Amino acid sequence: MGNEALLIIDMSNDFIHDNGGLTVGKKGQAVVSNIVSLANTFLNEGKEVVVCMDAHEKEDSHFNLWPVHNVKGTWGQELYGELNHWYESNKTHPLVSYVPKPEYDAFYQTNLEELLTSRSVKTVHLTGVCTDICDFLTAYGAYARGFKTVAHRSCMATFSAHHDIFLEQMETIFKTEIR
């Protein structure tokens, strides 16, 4: 078993599909096959893959700030396209996990730290959306808990113009390796 885990962050229909409630759109769609390829590599190497997904209630106060998205049990919260096919084919694999999250940071009020620690993970690899929101804050969550972080540039996207700036911030502040 490897001591690394791949985190697939918020790659839902609401964040990626053209008709999603808070979509990154084409930029997010462009990284899907890269994430699937990386997920397959991790499994083939005996490493963990964790889907970290926004999970909101219908009346979540989060929607005072953002459009409605990723409501539990809806089409919008499902993984997008090829990633959904990958997950459905692999969800019973012992190295694949799904962690619903209430906030931007995938470690905040979830069992992610315990899951990774129980599997002796030392390094987390970050993919998904949004580079400058959930990916960045999950990098901080990992850093704050003593995990080494690696961000995969070609496996991340955002709807703002801040993709590269936030990768640089991860590298500078959290000593994240950028690949």
Steps between C-alpha positions, in 0.01 A plus 500: 500500500637844405524788741341742256139588427335672207223742596240569230333819619150613399491361146119499501243578234424830675864607476592350160194446276396789273163505681649477851387736774849644557693376201862541405387370161747424223808556720375236741394265221850525352663341808266202540697251290824604674343428839363162385844406368667603826238312704569184299874543554449537876288184520746305285778607738301397809432856613185655646249700295252716692209685343436811714162649418304806611184375669242768582149496640226674296488798737875516569622844611784453249245607238494851648842535336479269199236373256337172601733207424582147613181442695519151649347230283451715188630468146713808570693323775583195287847470354523638148519286185799270467584547869156369594557193279844451659357528852208266432748241366738538795294605803524154661879490458660496848722799410212723384311717748235772486504786752210749501604844625301793638756771420783594266776311689451124455649442847257730683234303692564181300671168567767566234790540744407182686457308174841608368675446832351152537649415162843648582469771235770766524447687170177621342470580131246770418276505192161648415331836540531777587874566511455826692229383739454136602832375360696780668322464833534121492873549439502711816295238688752233401798719585352592840466129581857411400441352155729579210306639203534465124279701263446377145475808275340310209243342732368821656283787376305802617253752363720797592829616348685391816600141416875563469509757780350255748731219390790738572343584836474128586866455410612805696284472809442125544814379318274311260680327215349610169496243218 
